[in-house]
């Protein structure tokens, strides 16, 4: 099933280019298949206005793409200024702040707690996309790394206890 509009397909091509040769950790698939899966989860749940955000959600975190370059690309693809700005801002909301690189003196548990608290205050759309991201990642981790899944699921349960402001149906 092809869920993307022509413009969304062009945006996906940009996302593919940004992610380059990156691969999914457990499957070896091209990384861009993950944002597409997140977009598909949202689309299948009737959340059509979040597909672009889903496609772009990992760009700042995992590529050299930044707010300005994504904004320019969205304008080039004929997104209006407001929509382009909002997508870029929401990608920023979804980008991890409490990373090991930036906070090496804080252990993983504390960083994940801080990140959960931060995500509890982001927009409805950002939280909703994060729910779909968690669904996608959880499936992959549980299937491919059951030992780490125990840690991961505990962290995500804590996150979901705080991050309750997104789409209620997807949250369930």
N, C-alpha and C positions, 0 to 999 in steps of 0.2 A: 504494500500500500504506500502510495506516495502522498505524504501529508503536507509537503512544503509548497508554498506559492513560488512563482518564478523569482521574485525578489528574495525570498528566504533561501532559495537554492543558491543564488548569487552570494548571499551572506555566508552560507555554509562553505562555499568555495574559498572565501576569505578566511574562515575559521580553519579549514583544512590547511591552507597555506601557512597560517600562523603557527599551527601545531606541527607542521613539517613532518619529520620522520618519527615523532614521538609515538610510543606504543603503549597500549593498556598493560598494566603490570602483570596480570595473571593470564591474559589471553593472547597477548602479542598482536591484537588487532590494532589498526591505526587509531590513535587517540581520539580523533574526531568522531568516532562511532559512539563515544560516551555522550558528548553534548547532543548528538542526534537522538540517542535513546532517551535522554532527559526531555528533549523537545517532544518526542513521540508520547511519552507518559503524560505530559501536560495536554497535548492535543487530544489524546484518547479520553481524557477526563473533561473535555470541553473547555479547556483553558487556552484558547487559541491566541489570545493577546499576550501570551508569555513565551511563545515559541522563539522569538528572536533573543530574548534574555537567556533562555535555556541554551541556545546555540553558542552564545558568547560567554557563558557564566564562568568558564575557567581561563579566559584569555589573559587577564592581568596576572593571574597566579602562576600560570604554566608556560607563558610565552613572553616575548619582548613587547607585545602589544600593550599599549597604554590608553588612557582615557582619550587623549587627543587623536591618536591614530584610529581608534575605533570610531570615534565621533566623525572624523573625516570620511571614513569608509561608509558609514551609515548615510551621511549626506550625499555621497557619491551615488549611493543606491536609491536615492530619492526618498529617504525617510525625512519627515519634517524635522525642523530644529528641536522642537519639544520632545518628540518621540526619540530622536537620536540621543539627546541629552539624558532623558530618563533611563534609556537602556544602559548608557555608559555609567550613570550614577548607581543603578541597581547592580551592575557587574561589580562596581566598587564595593557595594554592600556585601556581596557574596565572596569577596576576596579575603582569604585568611589574613588576619592581622597578627595573631599570636603564634608566629612560626618559630621553629627551632633556630633558624638563621638570625631572626631579629631578637629573640629572647632565649639565648642558649643557657642562661642561668636559671630558667624556670623549667621544672620537669614537665613531661608530657601531660600528666594528669592535671596539673595547675593550668597549663596552656589551654587544654581542651575545656576546662571549666570557664576560663576567661572568654574563650571564643564562643562558648554556648551562651554566656550572659550577653555578649555583644550581639549575637545573632537574634536573641530575644527582643532586640530593639530595632531591627531593620524592618523595612516596608513589607506590606502584605505580599507583593509580587516576589520580592527577594526570598521571603520565608517559603512561599509556595514552590518556587523553583528549587530551593534547598531540600524540600520534602522529596521532590522528584529525583534530585541528585542522590539523596540518601537511599531511595528505593533502588536506583540503578547500582550504586556502589555496594549496597548490602548484598544484593543478589550475587554479584561477582565475588565478593570476599567470602561469603558463606560457602559458596560452591568450591572455591579454589584454595582457601586458607582457613580451615575451621579453627585452628589454634588461635590465630590472630582475631578471628571473628568474635571470640569471647570478649576480648578487650574492646574491639570496635563497637560491638553491640551495646556494651555497658556505657561507653562514651556517648553514643548516639541516643540512648534512652535518656541520659542526663540532659542532652541538648534538647530533645523533644519535650522534656518536662518544662523547659523555659521558653522554647520557641513555639508558641501556640497561636501566633497571629496570622497564619497563612490560611489557605483554603481548607475548610473543615473536612470535606470529603476526602481530599488527598491526604490530609493529616492522619485520618483513620487508616 
